[in-house]
Every structure is written in structure tokens, then in C-alpha cells.
Amino acid sequence: MSETTAPTRVIAGSFLENLLAKQPELAASQLAWLTALREEAVKCVSTLTLPTPRDEEWRFTDISLLSNMSFTSALSASCLEAADVAHFYIEEATTRLVFVDGFYAPQLSSTSKRSGVAVSNLSAAMATHATAIEPHLGRHAPFINDAFAAQNTATLHDAAVVIVQRDVAVAAPVHLLFIATQKEFVSTPRCLVLAEAGSAVTVIEDYVVLSQAHSQEEAHFTNAVTEIVLKDNAHVNHIRVQREGSKAFHIANCAVSLGRASNYQSVSVALGARISRYNLHVLQTAEGATCTLDGLTLISGRQLADTHTCIDHAKPHGISRQLHKCIVGGSAHAVFNGKVMVREGAQRTDAKQSNRNLLLTAKAHIDTKPQLEIFASDVKCTHGATIGQLDSEEVFYLQSRGLTEAAARNLLTYAFGAEVIDRIPIASLKHQLEQTVLEQTTGLP
């Protein structure tokens, strides 16, 4: 290591340890495996450092702004009533878990009472489903070499837990709502979704800021980890929405394990945060698994949004489809790195990946890196990426139909993003996000 990189590394390491030092002391767990999991993560935090652009996986994303800030844990959640957050609720979701500043808020939540479905925070879930949780919590999102996942696991004290029993299909979506209200604090949200064989569920993972009590210009740090397990023939729809404050920092890891003939469908939307990073890793553990990953990044100003995905076809007959779009205005910077891995023996894999990017200004910036790594001979795999601006002929056509140039550009920009939003299977959320995209595209660049 050169002399010029060493100081940066030391500062980064102390940032993580300072975060741990400012966490409230965790209550001793009665479960030895959970205590051991935390202790292992604490050891990792003491040795790991924050990534820098000198690391290949972070070469387009500089988070020095984050490491130079000071955050503390909220000692308690803000006292909120249902009326304060009702506008975040999704009308189709009769089951809801709400966390405020990292603390479970039972007065704002609505847990499932249906047989075969358990939706609760970690302590309640442990009382009835500890044996089901142990093999999966902290087992799919590795933290040995990931500083942020390690810090999240080291402070693991609560989580949103969704368990769907064998052959149970949940018609209404489950809403996991994480609300930020305080400035200069760090929260470590955790989610575990376990879909047993033959089950089906739709889960909405939603990160928001309460603007009434929290200025959009105040910084906070969200470090989230989600683990999703699909057993044989299970079906999970996963909608993830990140719409935090304009000066927030949002780092997230999501690990998905696919069983035989399972089906995972994901739509992720990134709208907020000054700096955000989303790592999504999907592992096919048995034959015939299918996944569809759709994503939209819509940013402007000086925002930086980084999306890293990996679809790991480890077994034969896997199918994957991916579409990720970025709309970038102002001086914003978007990053997309999508890897499709086809391992030796994973014959008859069928994978398609597409990344389409729209630049709205001369200062907007996009780095894209689609990747195929194929070690099997009998496969069908394609990928591609495009970066461009609005088509002048399309703008002219709309102007000829009576629209102003600004209205024409806004309409085309909105349509570009709406293709991904339209894939969300929940009408009220889709409408809500369509309105947000329309408002933001109208204000761009």
C-alpha cells in the first residue's frame, strides 16, 4: 500500500468503530447463535475499512463525504401518531411494519393475524419462529469483507421479519416502512423474508423521510441489510423504494437465495439521498429458478446513486431478465454495474440484461459496466447498455402537436422512467411513484 492511501484507510476504519461506539449498548441475547453472530461482526468492523475509489468495486463512487461526517444513534424514536405518517401508507397493504429512526413502532404497525403468515419485529418472531430464523439471519448477506454489512450485523438488535409458511399465498402486499425523522443519526434497518416451498408474497421495502419534522437539508445515514430466501416453487415480488432526504446517505445490501423452480421479481426505485449505493446479489441454488430485476434511478443536483447487481446462475435451467434505467440531470452522477455469472455446469441458462441511460444536461454523468462471466457451454446470454439524450426528432414531433419544447422534453423523460414504474403490481404505489417521477422530471434538469 502506498503512503498516499494509508491515511485514508485509517480514517475510514475509525469511522466504522466510531459508529459502533456511539450505538446504545445491546441487550444480551438469550440465543447463543445471535450473540456469536454479532461478536463475529464486531471483530470484522475492527479490521475492515471503508471502500475508496481505489477499490475496483467502488472506483466510480467516492464516499469520502460520508466518512468525514459524524453520526450518532438515536436514543429513542420520535413520538409519532398515525396521522403523521398516514400519507406513507399503501392502501392495499393491510399488514405493515413501521420503524422510526431504527426503532420498531408498534402503534404505527399492523401485524398479520392470518394463519401461516408471520409478520413481526425480530423479538416477537424469535418467540415463535427461532428455529426457522436461525439458519438464515446473517447467513446470506456476507459481512466478512463488507464494512457496511459488518456494521449493520454488529448492531443487529431488531429486524422486520416476514415468514410465509408452505403453500400459503398472501394476496395483499406486506409493507415494511422505515421512517427517518432525526438529523445526524445512523440507523441500521434489517429485513428477513422467508418464503417456504410453494408460497407467494409481495413485500414493499420503503425508505422515507418525514419532512414535517426532518428538514430535507439535514443529513442522516441509513445502513440497511435485507435477506430474502425462496424455497422450492416459492414466488416473491420485492418492491424497494428509496426516497430519503436530499442530504442523506443510504447504503444497502440485499441478498436473495433462490430454490428449485422459484420466482423472484424485483423492482427497485432510487430517488433520494445525496449518496446512495444498492448492492443486490441473487444466487440460484437449485435448478429452474427465475428472476426478474427492474430498476430506476432518477437523480439531479449533485446526487450520486450507485447500483451494483449480481445474478449468480450456479445451477442449470436458470432464467434471468434485467432492465435498469437511469435518468440523470444537473451535475448528478449515476453508476450501474450489473454482473451475470454462469457457473460451470449451469447449462441451459437463459439470461438477458439491459441498461438504458438518459442524460439531461452536459454536466450529468453516468458510468455503466454490464458484465457476463460464462463458464458453461450451452447457454443463451445477452447484455447491452446505451447512454444518450432525448431524441430531437421526438421532441420536434411533440412540438408539432402543440406542446412547448419544455413540455415535450418533460413528457419524454417521464415516459422513459414510467416503463419501470409500470412494472410495479400495486396500483396505489404505482400511481404515487408515477406522480413523483412526473413532478421530478418536470423540475429537471
C-alpha positions as CSV (number, residue, x, y, z in Angstrom):
1,M,0.0,0.0,0.0
2,S,1.4,3.4,-0.9
3,E,2.0,6.1,1.6
4,T,-0.8,8.2,0.0
5,T,-3.5,5.6,0.5
6,A,-2.7,4.6,4.1
7,P,-4.1,7.7,5.9
8,T,-7.4,7.4,4.0
9,R,-7.7,3.8,5.1
10,V,-7.1,4.6,8.8
11,I,-9.7,7.4,8.8
12,A,-12.2,5.1,7.2
13,G,-11.6,2.3,9.7
14,S,-12.1,4.7,12.6
15,F,-15.4,5.9,11.1
16,L,-16.8,2.4,11.5
17,E,-15.5,2.0,15.0
18,N,-16.9,5.4,16.0
19,L,-20.3,4.3,14.7
20,L,-20.2,1.2,17.0
21,A,-19.0,3.2,19.9
22,K,-22.0,5.6,19.6
23,Q,-24.5,2.8,19.4
24,P,-26.6,2.1,22.5
25,E,-25.5,-1.0,24.4
26,L,-27.2,-4.1,23.0
27,A,-29.2,-6.2,25.4
28,A,-27.7,-9.6,25.9
29,S,-29.4,-12.2,23.7
30,Q,-30.6,-15.5,25.2
31,L,-29.7,-17.1,21.9
32,A,-26.1,-18.1,21.7
33,W,-26.0,-18.1,17.9
34,L,-27.3,-14.5,17.7
35,T,-24.7,-13.3,20.2
36,A,-22.0,-15.1,18.3
37,L,-23.1,-13.6,15.0
38,R,-22.9,-10.1,16.5
39,E,-19.5,-10.7,18.0
40,E,-18.1,-12.0,14.8
41,A,-19.3,-8.9,13.0
42,V,-17.8,-6.7,15.7
43,K,-14.4,-8.3,15.0
44,C,-14.8,-7.6,11.3
45,V,-15.6,-4.0,11.9
46,S,-12.3,-3.6,13.8
47,T,-10.3,-4.9,10.8
48,L,-12.3,-3.6,7.8
49,T,-12.0,-0.2,6.2
50,L,-14.4,1.8,4.2
51,P,-14.0,1.4,0.4
52,T,-12.4,4.1,-1.7
53,P,-12.3,4.7,-5.5
54,R,-9.0,2.7,-5.4
55,D,-11.1,-0.4,-4.9
56,E,-12.3,-1.8,-8.2
57,E,-16.0,-2.3,-7.0
58,W,-16.1,1.3,-5.8
59,R,-13.9,3.1,-8.4
60,F,-16.8,5.2,-9.7
61,T,-18.2,6.0,-6.2
62,D,-16.4,8.3,-3.8
63,I,-17.9,8.2,-0.3
64,S,-15.3,10.4,1.4
65,L,-18.1,12.9,2.1
66,L,-19.8,10.2,4.3
67,S,-16.6,9.2,6.1
68,N,-15.9,12.8,7.0
69,M,-19.2,13.3,8.9
70,S,-20.1,12.4,12.4
71,F,-23.3,10.4,13.2
72,T,-24.8,9.1,16.4
73,S,-27.6,6.6,17.1
74,A,-31.0,7.9,18.0
75,L,-31.6,7.1,21.7
76,S,-35.3,6.8,21.1
77,A,-37.7,7.1,18.2
78,S,-39.6,10.3,17.7
79,C,-43.1,10.2,19.1
80,L,-45.3,9.9,16.1
81,E,-49.0,9.3,15.6
82,A,-50.7,7.5,12.7
83,A,-51.9,10.8,11.3
84,D,-48.2,12.0,11.0
85,V,-47.3,9.1,8.7
86,A,-50.6,8.1,7.1
87,H,-49.6,9.6,3.8
88,F,-46.9,6.9,3.5
89,Y,-49.3,4.1,4.0
90,I,-50.2,1.9,1.0
91,E,-53.9,1.2,0.8
92,E,-53.6,-2.3,-0.5
93,A,-51.2,-3.3,2.4
94,T,-53.3,-4.4,5.3
95,T,-50.1,-5.7,7.0
96,R,-47.5,-3.1,7.9
97,L,-44.3,-2.9,10.0
98,V,-43.1,0.6,10.8
99,F,-39.7,1.5,12.1
100,V,-38.9,5.1,13.2
101,D,-35.3,6.1,13.4
102,G,-34.4,2.4,13.6
103,F,-36.9,1.6,16.4
104,Y,-39.9,-0.6,15.9
105,A,-43.1,1.4,16.2
106,P,-46.0,-1.0,17.2
107,Q,-48.5,1.9,17.4
108,L,-48.0,2.6,13.7
109,S,-47.8,-1.0,12.6
110,S,-50.4,-3.6,11.7
111,T,-49.2,-7.2,12.0
112,S,-50.7,-10.2,10.3
113,K,-53.2,-12.4,12.1
114,R,-53.6,-14.8,9.3
115,S,-52.7,-18.5,9.8
116,G,-49.5,-19.5,8.0
117,V,-48.1,-15.9,7.8
118,A,-45.9,-14.3,10.4
119,V,-45.1,-10.6,10.0
120,S,-43.5,-9.0,13.1
121,N,-40.3,-7.5,14.5
122,L,-37.4,-9.7,15.5
123,S,-38.1,-10.1,19.2
124,A,-41.7,-11.2,18.6
125,A,-40.6,-13.5,15.7
126,M,-37.9,-15.2,17.8
127,A,-40.5,-16.2,20.4
128,T,-42.3,-18.4,17.9
129,H,-40.0,-18.9,14.9
130,A,-36.5,-19.0,16.2
131,T,-35.7,-22.3,14.6
132,A,-36.8,-21.0,11.2
133,I,-34.9,-17.8,11.6
134,E,-31.5,-19.1,12.8
135,P,-30.4,-20.8,9.5
136,H,-31.0,-17.5,7.6
137,L,-30.5,-14.4,9.6
138,G,-27.0,-13.1,8.9
139,R,-26.2,-16.2,6.7
140,H,-26.9,-14.9,3.2
141,A,-25.6,-11.3,3.3
142,P,-21.8,-11.9,3.9
143,F,-20.1,-9.3,6.1
144,I,-16.5,-10.8,6.3
145,N,-15.3,-8.4,3.6
146,D,-18.1,-5.8,3.6
147,A,-17.6,-3.0,6.1
148,F,-21.2,-1.8,5.9
149,A,-22.8,-5.2,6.2
150,A,-20.5,-5.9,9.2
151,Q,-21.5,-2.7,10.9
152,N,-25.2,-3.5,10.4
153,T,-24.8,-7.0,11.8
154,A,-22.7,-5.9,14.7
155,T,-25.5,-3.7,15.9
156,L,-28.3,-6.1,15.0
157,H,-31.0,-5.7,17.7
158,D,-34.2,-5.7,15.7
159,A,-35.5,-6.5,12.3
160,A,-38.6,-6.8,10.1
161,V,-39.3,-10.4,9.7
162,V,-41.7,-11.9,7.2
163,I,-42.3,-15.7,7.2
164,V,-44.8,-17.3,4.8
165,Q,-45.5,-21.0,5.5
166,R,-45.6,-23.8,2.9
167,D,-48.2,-23.4,0.1
168,V,-49.6,-20.2,1.6
169,A,-50.3,-17.4,-0.9
170,V,-50.6,-13.9,0.6
171,A,-52.8,-11.7,-1.6
172,A,-52.3,-8.3,0.0
173,P,-48.7,-6.8,0.0
174,V,-46.7,-6.5,3.2
175,H,-45.3,-3.0,3.7
176,L,-42.0,-2.6,5.6
177,L,-41.8,1.2,6.2
178,F,-38.6,2.8,7.5
179,I,-39.0,6.5,8.5
180,A,-36.2,8.9,9.3
181,T,-37.0,11.9,11.5
182,Q,-33.8,13.0,13.2
183,K,-30.7,14.7,11.9
184,E,-27.1,13.4,12.1
185,F,-28.1,9.9,13.2
186,V,-27.3,6.4,11.9
187,S,-29.9,3.6,11.6
188,T,-29.3,0.0,10.7
189,P,-32.5,-1.4,9.3
190,R,-32.7,-5.2,8.9
191,C,-35.2,-7.3,6.9
192,L,-35.6,-11.1,6.7
193,V,-38.1,-12.6,4.3
194,L,-38.6,-16.4,4.3
195,A,-40.9,-17.8,1.7
196,E,-41.4,-21.5,2.3
197,A,-42.0,-24.1,-0.5
198,G,-44.9,-23.2,-2.7
199,S,-45.7,-19.9,-1.0
200,A,-46.2,-16.5,-2.6
201,V,-45.9,-13.0,-1.1
202,T,-45.3,-9.3,-2.2
203,V,-43.1,-7.3,0.0
204,I,-42.6,-3.5,-0.2
205,E,-39.4,-2.2,1.4
206,D,-39.8,1.6,1.7
207,Y,-37.3,4.2,3.0
208,V,-38.7,7.7,3.5
209,V,-38.0,10.9,5.4
210,L,-40.7,12.7,7.5
211,S,-40.4,16.2,6.0
212,Q,-42.6,17.8,8.7
213,A,-40.1,17.1,11.4
214,H,-37.0,16.5,9.4
215,S,-35.6,19.1,7.0
216,Q,-34.7,17.7,3.6
217,E,-31.3,19.5,4.0
218,E,-30.3,17.7,7.2
219,A,-28.0,14.6,6.9
220,H,-28.6,11.2,8.3
221,F,-27.1,7.8,7.5
222,T,-29.1,4.6,6.7
223,N,-27.2,1.3,6.5
224,A,-29.6,-1.4,5.5
225,V,-29.4,-5.2,5.0
226,T,-32.1,-7.4,3.6
227,E,-32.0,-11.2,3.2
228,I,-34.7,-13.0,1.1
229,V,-35.0,-16.7,0.9
230,L,-37.2,-18.5,-1.6
231,K,-37.6,-22.2,-1.1
232,D,-38.8,-24.6,-3.9
233,N,-41.6,-23.2,-6.1
234,A,-41.9,-20.0,-4.0
235,H,-42.8,-16.7,-5.5
236,V,-41.7,-13.3,-4.1
237,N,-42.4,-9.9,-5.5
238,H,-40.0,-7.4,-4.0
239,I,-40.5,-3.7,-4.5
240,R,-37.9,-1.4,-3.0
241,V,-38.3,2.4,-2.9
242,Q,-35.6,4.7,-1.6
243,R,-36.8,8.3,-1.3
244,E,-34.8,9.8,1.6
245,G,-33.7,13.4,2.1
246,S,-31.5,15.2,-0.3
247,K,-28.5,15.2,2.1
248,A,-29.0,11.7,3.4
249,F,-26.6,8.8,2.9
250,H,-28.1,5.4,2.1
251,I,-26.0,2.2,1.8
252,A,-27.9,-1.1,1.4
253,N,-27.1,-4.7,0.8
254,C,-29.7,-7.2,-0.4
255,A,-29.0,-11.0,-0.7
256,V,-31.5,-13.3,-2.4
257,S,-31.4,-17.1,-2.4
258,L,-33.4,-19.0,-5.0
259,G,-34.6,-22.5,-4.5
260,R,-35.8,-25.0,-7.2
261,A,-38.3,-23.5,-9.7
262,S,-38.7,-20.4,-7.5
263,N,-39.5,-17.0,-9.0
264,Y,-38.2,-13.7,-7.7
265,Q,-39.4,-10.4,-9.2
266,S,-37.8,-7.2,-8.1
267,V,-38.4,-3.5,-8.8
268,S,-36.1,-1.0,-7.2
269,V,-36.5,2.7,-7.4
270,A,-33.9,5.2,-6.2
271,L,-35.0,8.8,-5.9
272,G,-33.4,10.3,-2.8
273,A,-30.2,10.7,-0.8
274,R,-27.1,12.7,-1.5
275,I,-25.1,9.5,-1.9
276,S,-26.7,6.1,-2.2
277,R,-25.4,2.6,-3.0
278,Y,-27.5,-0.5,-3.5
279,N,-25.9,-3.9,-3.8
280,L,-28.3,-6.7,-4.9
281,H,-26.9,-10.3,-5.1
282,V,-29.2,-13.1,-6.4
283,L,-28.0,-16.7,-6.0
284,Q,-29.6,-19.5,-7.8
285,T,-29.1,-22.5,-5.5
286,A,-31.2,-25.1,-7.5
287,E,-32.4,-25.9,-11.0
288,G,-35.1,-23.9,-12.8
289,A,-35.1,-20.7,-10.8
290,T,-36.3,-17.5,-12.4
291,C,-35.6,-13.9,-11.5
292,T,-36.5,-10.5,-13.0
293,L,-34.7,-7.4,-11.8
294,D,-36.1,-4.0,-12.9
295,G,-34.6,-0.7,-11.6
296,L,-35.0,3.0,-12.0
297,T,-32.6,5.7,-10.8
298,L,-33.9,9.3,-11.0
299,I,-31.4,11.9,-9.7
300,S,-30.4,15.5,-10.2
301,G,-28.4,18.3,-8.5
302,R,-25.2,16.8,-7.0
303,Q,-26.7,13.4,-6.2
304,L,-24.7,10.2,-6.6
305,A,-26.6,6.9,-7.0
306,D,-24.7,3.6,-7.5
307,T,-26.5,0.3,-8.2
308,H,-24.4,-2.9,-8.2
309,T,-26.2,-6.2,-9.1
310,C,-25.0,-9.8,-9.4
311,I,-27.1,-12.6,-10.7
312,D,-25.3,-15.9,-10.0
313,H,-26.5,-18.8,-12.1
314,A,-25.0,-21.7,-10.1
315,K,-27.4,-24.4,-11.4
316,P,-28.8,-25.4,-14.7
317,H,-32.0,-24.1,-16.4
318,G,-32.0,-20.7,-14.8
319,I,-33.7,-17.7,-16.3
320,S,-32.9,-14.1,-15.6
321,R,-34.1,-10.8,-17.0
322,Q,-32.9,-7.4,-16.1
323,L,-33.7,-3.8,-17.1
324,H,-32.2,-0.9,-15.3
325,K,-32.7,2.7,-16.3
326,C,-31.1,5.9,-15.1
327,I,-32.3,9.5,-15.6
328,V,-29.6,12.0,-14.6
329,G,-29.9,15.8,-14.5
330,G,-27.9,18.6,-13.1
331,S,-24.4,17.6,-12.1
332,A,-25.6,14.2,-10.8
333,H,-23.7,11.0,-11.2
334,A,-25.3,7.6,-11.7
335,V,-23.4,4.2,-11.6
336,F,-24.7,0.9,-12.8
337,N,-22.6,-2.3,-12.5
338,G,-24.5,-5.4,-13.4
339,K,-22.9,-8.8,-13.4
340,V,-24.4,-12.1,-14.7
341,M,-22.4,-15.1,-13.7
342,V,-23.0,-18.5,-15.3
343,R,-21.0,-21.1,-13.5
344,E,-19.6,-24.3,-14.8
345,G,-22.4,-26.9,-15.1
346,A,-25.2,-24.3,-15.2
347,Q,-26.2,-25.4,-18.6
348,R,-29.3,-24.1,-20.4
349,T,-29.1,-20.8,-18.7
350,D,-31.1,-18.0,-20.4
351,A,-30.1,-14.5,-19.3
352,K,-30.8,-11.1,-20.7
353,Q,-29.6,-7.8,-19.3
354,S,-30.2,-4.2,-20.5
355,N,-29.1,-0.9,-19.0
356,R,-30.5,2.3,-20.6
357,N,-29.5,5.7,-19.5
358,L,-30.7,9.2,-20.2
359,L,-28.5,12.3,-19.7
360,L,-30.5,15.6,-19.4
361,T,-27.6,18.0,-19.1
362,A,-24.0,18.4,-20.2
363,K,-22.8,18.0,-16.7
364,A,-24.7,14.9,-15.9
365,H,-22.6,11.7,-15.7
366,I,-23.2,8.0,-16.0
367,D,-20.8,5.1,-15.6
368,T,-22.1,1.8,-16.8
369,K,-20.5,-1.6,-16.7
370,P,-22.6,-4.6,-17.8
371,Q,-20.8,-7.9,-17.4
372,L,-21.2,-11.5,-18.5
373,E,-19.0,-14.2,-17.0
374,I,-19.8,-17.5,-18.6
375,F,-18.2,-20.9,-17.7
376,A,-20.8,-23.2,-19.3
377,S,-21.1,-24.0,-23.0
378,D,-24.9,-24.4,-23.6
379,V,-26.3,-21.0,-22.7
380,K,-28.2,-18.1,-24.2
381,C,-27.0,-14.8,-22.7
382,T,-27.1,-11.2,-23.9
383,H,-26.4,-7.8,-22.5
384,G,-26.2,-4.2,-23.6
385,A,-26.0,-0.6,-22.4
386,T,-27.0,2.7,-24.0
387,I,-26.3,6.3,-22.9
388,G,-27.9,9.2,-24.7
389,Q,-30.0,12.3,-24.7
390,L,-33.6,12.9,-25.7
391,D,-34.3,12.3,-29.4
392,S,-34.6,15.7,-31.1
393,E,-37.0,14.3,-33.7
394,E,-39.3,13.1,-30.9
395,V,-39.2,16.5,-29.2
396,F,-39.9,18.2,-32.5
397,Y,-42.9,15.8,-33.2
398,L,-44.5,16.7,-29.9
399,Q,-43.9,20.4,-30.5
400,S,-45.7,20.0,-33.8
401,R,-48.6,18.6,-31.9
402,G,-48.9,21.8,-29.8
403,L,-46.6,21.2,-26.9
404,T,-43.9,23.6,-25.8
405,E,-40.3,22.4,-26.0
406,A,-40.1,22.1,-22.2
407,A,-43.4,20.2,-22.0
408,A,-42.2,17.8,-24.8
409,R,-38.9,17.1,-23.1
410,N,-40.7,16.6,-19.7
411,L,-43.2,14.2,-21.3
412,L,-40.5,12.1,-23.0
413,T,-38.4,12.0,-19.8
414,Y,-41.4,10.9,-17.8
415,A,-42.2,8.1,-20.3
416,F,-38.6,6.9,-20.2
417,G,-38.9,6.3,-16.4
418,A,-42.5,5.2,-16.3
419,E,-41.7,2.0,-18.2
420,V,-40.1,0.6,-15.0
421,I,-42.7,2.1,-12.6
422,D,-45.4,0.4,-14.7
423,R,-44.0,-3.0,-13.7
424,I,-45.0,-2.5,-10.0
425,P,-48.0,-4.7,-9.4
426,I,-49.6,-2.4,-6.7
427,A,-51.9,0.2,-8.2
428,S,-51.7,2.9,-5.4
429,L,-47.9,2.7,-5.1
430,K,-47.5,2.8,-8.8
431,H,-49.7,5.9,-9.1
432,Q,-47.8,7.5,-6.2
433,L,-44.4,6.9,-7.8
434,E,-45.7,8.0,-11.2
435,Q,-46.7,11.3,-9.7
436,T,-43.3,11.6,-8.0
437,V,-41.5,10.9,-11.3
438,L,-43.7,13.3,-13.1
439,E,-43.0,16.1,-10.6
440,Q,-39.3,15.4,-10.6
441,T,-38.9,15.2,-14.3
442,T,-40.9,18.5,-14.7
443,G,-38.3,20.1,-12.4
444,L,-35.3,18.6,-14.2
445,P,-32.6,19.4,-15.0
